Amino acid sequence: MNALEWRATSALSLLQALRMLGMFMILPVFELYARDLPGGVTALQIGLAIGLYGLVQACLQIPFGMLSDRIGRKPVIVMGLTLFAIGSFVAGHTHDIHWILLGRAIQGAGAISGAVSALLADLTRPQVRTTAMAVMGAGMGVSFIIALVLGPVISGPIGVPGIFDLTGVLAIAAIPGVLLLVPSAPRIAVVPGGLRRALADSQLLRLDGGIFLLHAMMTTLFLAAPQAIVNTLGLPSSRHWEVYLPVLLLSIIPVFPMIRRIEAKGRVKPAFLGAIVLLCIALLSASEVHANATGLCLALVIFFIGFNYLEGSLPSMISRRAPPDQKGAALGVYASSQFLGGFAGGTLGGFALGHWGIGGAFAVAGLLPLVWLTFAIGIAPPVVAHHAESNS
């Protein structure tokens, strides 16, 4: 990547990581906090408070992505960060579950993932775009691990309301970075009907279906893996980062040289299909060896090698396939599919875990890559423009 591409990638990756850090810190501590709220809180309300963010995100990614095609990426990103901050402050300044639900919904209204991915696509050449997307995905992965460590620690002195407030502060702090550090992309004339064309393109729909299944797998895995870590390694939840951190680092190390080699040789489609097979092997292996510490950790590393590669490849392939004036709409559909996949995976994984235990949940997740292969085989390989014009 050239200097402008590194600047765009690092700034947008930091933006996403900061935005999600507070969100992730809430996850390990919210349930216990919510049960002690005055007036009594039901399990359904707690579940809604956790899931409402993703549901609203899924509903608004497409309109926000389309809006970014029309008025520019940065104004939409700034608007989304502002909404996200407002929702954080609403949730942080109340002890009423109904106001917390409202705050979570407003947080979800800051649906900018599609616009951020579209801006990164605007600012990177096709042959380095997968690497750029993978860097952004890795940044969010590191943010997740840091949040698992910090959440229980920070909730002691500042409480869950303080974490909500910190989330809002981080979102506000990211706005000057968007305006000053992220390069501006050239505006492109928009042709009406971008969403209709994005939804009618079978190649884009194959990629949207892929991200849906990928995040359904990941959510199911994170329902089964914590119990497996407790049972097999004897680690309490506050120490699970000791497993996730090395697993993430070991899985990231081979991904970036692998991406460069695959892109250089034009072997994107075989590698793409191979990564899906890798997910299947990892999850089905985990269903059998989750009671063995070495087997469980190895299966997690293999899963995240495939996951990290696909998490970078999918938005890159979407952005290459979509015409320039439809990138926001196409990546909005993609982001909505991503959030809906997480919701579906949580439902499916919870059902499987309750009925068939840890091994059954891993096995059900392992069937999803096989479903993916049935339509991924028809994906057209993206054109790798080795001599594309530099963005410098």
N, C-alpha and C positions, 0 to 999 in steps of 0.2 A: 504494500500500500504506500502511496505517496503521502507527503506531509498533510495535505488537506484531508485525505481519507482517514489518516490516523487521528487528526484533530476531531473530525466529525464522529468517528467511531468511539473514541475515548470519552468525549463530552456526552454523547447520547447514552453510552453504556453507564456512565456515572449517574446521569439523570434517572434512568430506569432503576438502578440499584438503590439510590437514595429514596426514590418514590416507594419502592417496595419494602425497604428495610423495616419501617414502622409497621407496615401491613403484616409482614411475616412475624414480627415480635409479638403481635397480638395473639397469634394462633395457639402457642403453648400455655397461655395464661388466662385467656378470656373465659373459658368455661367455669373455672373455679371462682373467678371474680363475679360472673353473672349470677351464679347461684346464691350469692350473698346480697344481692340488690334488694332494697326494700320493696315490700308489696308482693313478693313471690314471683318467680320467673319459671316458666315451663321449659321443658327440654326442646319443644318445638320452637319457642322464641329464641333460645340460644342457638339452635341450628339455623334459624332464619338470619340471626345477626351475623353469623359466620358466612352463610351462603348468599345473602342478599347482594353483597358487593359484586360477586361474580355474575349473578343473574342480570343486574342492571348493566354491567360492563358488556355482557353479551348482546343486550338489546341495543346499545348505543354505539358500539364500535363502527357499525356500517354507516350511520348518518354522520358521525364525526369524521370518518375516513373520506366520505364524499365531500363533506364541507372543506376538508383540507385540500382537496383537488380544486375547489373553487376559490377559496380566499387565502390559501397558502398554509403550509404546515405549521409554522411557528405560532401564528395567532391561535390556531386550534389547540396546540400543545399548552400554551400559556393559559387559555381558558380552562382546559382540562385540569391543569395543576391548581388553578384557583378554586375550582369546584371541589377537587380532592381535599384541599386544605380546609375549606369551609365545612365539609362533612366531618373531617377529623376533629375540628374544634367543637362542632355540635355534639359529637359523640363523647368528647372529653369533658364537657361541662354539664353533665347531667348524670343522675343516678336512676333515671327512669328508662326502663328497657324500650319503651315506645320511642322515646327521643333518640336512643342509641340506634334503633332500627332506622329512623329517619336519617341520622348521620351516616350510617353505613350505605344507605341508598344514595345519598349525595356524593359520598366518596366514589361509589361506582359510576356516578354520572360523569366523572372525569375520565372518560374512556378514550385514552390517547395512544394505546399500544399500536393500533393500525397507523396512526399519523406519524408516530415516532419511527416505525419500521419503514414507512414510505419515505420519510425524510432521509433516513440512512441510505435507502436504495437510490434516492435522487443524487446523493453525494458520493457514491462509490461506483467504480467500474464493475461490469459483470464478472470479470475474472477474479476480483478480490471480494465480491459481495458476500459470498458464503462465509469467508473468514471473518468479515466484519460482523455479520449476523451472529456467528458463533461466539465472538468476543462479547457481544452484548448479552447473549444467553448465559455465557460463563459468569459474567458480572452479576447477573441475577441469581445464579446458583450460589456464588460466594456470599451474596447478600442474604440468601436464605439460611446458610450455615451460620453466619455471624448473628442473625436474628435468633436462631435457636439457642445460641449461647447467651446473648444479651437479654432476651425477653424475660426469663425468670429472674435474672440478676437485677435488671433495671426496675422491674415491677415492685421490688421490695421498697426502695426509697421513694419512688414517684408514683407507684400504683398504675393500674391500667388506664385511668384517665390521663395520667402524665404521658403514657406511651402514645395515646391518641393525640395529645397536644404536640408531642415531639414529631409525630408523623406529619402534622400540619405545618410545623416549622420547617421541616426538611423539604416539603413541597414548595413552600414560599421561597426558600433559599435556592431552589433549583431554577426559579424563573429567570434571575439575572444570568445564570449560566446558559440557558437556552438562547437568550437575546444577545449575549456578548461572546460566548465561546463557540457556539455551534455555527458553522458557516451557513450562509443563506443559499438556498437552491433556486435556480432560475424558475420563474413562473411559466406554466405551460397552458395554452388555450384548451379549455375543457369542451368536449363535444357532449351534448345531452345524451342520456341513456347509458351512462357508464355502468351503473349497477345492473341494469338489465343484461348488458353484454357480459359482465363479470359472472352473473348467475347462469348465463347460457353457454359459457365456455366449458366444455367437458373436461379439458385439461386442468383448468383452475379448480373445478369442483373435485377432481381427484386429489389435488393438493389440500383443499379444504377438508375433505374427508380424512386425509392423512393426519392433519394436526388435531382433528377431533379425537381420533383413536389414540394418537400419541399421548395426549394429555389425559385421556381416560385411563390409559395404562399407568401413567405416572401417579395419578390420584389413587388408584387401586393399590399400587405398590406402597404408597405412603400410609395406607391403612393397614397393610399386612406387615411391612418391615418393622415398624416400632415394636409390635408384639413379639416378632421373631427375635429382635435384638435383646429384648428383656428376657425372653425364655432361654435363648441360646448363649448369649454373652453375659447375662446377669447384670446388665447396665440399667440404672434407672433413667427415666426420660430426660432428666437434667444433664445426663452425660452422653446422650446419643450423638451429639456433635463429634465425639471422639471416633465414631464410625463414619459419619457422613463426610467429615472434612477430608480424611485421607482417601475415601472412596471417590469423592469429587475431584480431588487433585490428581489422583492416579488415572482417572478417566479423561481428564482434560488434556493431560500431557501428550498422548498420541494423536489427539483429534486435529490439532492445527497443522502439523506436518502432513497428516493424512489428507486433509482438505487440499493443501497446496499441490500435493502429488496427483491427486485425483483430478483436480481442475486442469492441471498442466497436461495430463494425458488424455483429457476428454472422456474420462470413464465415469461420468457422473451417474448415469442411470444404473449400471451394474453395482456401483458402490451404494447407491440409494437403496436398491433392493436388498443388497447384502446387509445393510444396517438394519433393515426391517427383520430379516432372518435372525440377526444377532439378538434383537430384542426378544424374539420368540424363544431362542435357545436359553437366554438368561432367565426369563420368567419361568419357563417350564422346569429348568434346572433348579431354580429357587424353590419351586413347589415340592421338589423331592429332597433337597439337601438343606432346607432352612434350619434343621436342628443341628447342623454341623457348622461351627464357627467359620472355618476356612471356606467351606462351600458357599455359605451365605454371603460372606464378604466378596468372594470372587464373582458370584452371580451379580451382585450389586455393581461391581466395577464394570463388568461386561455390559450390563444394561445401560449404564450411564455413558459408556463409550458410544454405543449406538444412539442413545437419546441425544447427546450433545451434538453429534454429527447431523442428525435429522433436524434438530431444533435450529441449527444454522442453515441447513440446506433448504428447508421448506419455504421460509420467507424469501430467500434468495431466488428460488425457482418461480415463486409467485410474481416477484417484481420483474423478472426477465420476461415472463409470459405476458403480463398485462401491458397494454399500450401505456405510454407515459401519462396520458391524461386520465387514466383509470387506475393508477397505482393505489391511490388512497381508498377508492371504493373496493378494489380487489383485496387489499390488505385489511380493510375493515371487515369484509366477509370472513377472511382468514382468522382475524382476532376473535370475532364472534364465535367461530367454530372452535377455537382454542378454549374459550371460557365455557362453552356448552359441553365440551369434552370433559373438562374438569368436573362439572356438575354431574354428568352422566357417570363418570368413573367413580365418584363418591357414592352415588346411589348403588351402582352395580357392585362395587367393592364391599360396601357395607352389607349388602345382601349375602354376597359370597362368604364373607368372613363370619357372619352370624350363622350360616347354614352349614358350611363345610370347613371352617377353621382357616388357619394361616395358609396351609398348603393349597386348599381350595381357592382362596383368594388369588394367590400367585398363579394358579393354573388357569383361572378364568381370565386374568390379565394376559396370560401367555397365548390365549386363543385369539385375542384382538389383532396381533400382527398377522395371523393367518387370514383373517377377514380383510385386512389392509392389502395383503398381497393379491387378492382377487381382482382389485381394481388398480393397484399400483403398477401392475405389469404393463398396463396400457399407457403409462405416462411417456410423453415424448421427451427425449433428452434435451436439456437446454443447450442453446448455442453458446459456446465459450468464446468470447471475442478477445482473442489473444492480442490483437492489435487495436483494441479499442482506444479511443482518444482519452488521454489523461485528463483528470479533473483538476490538475494543479493550476 
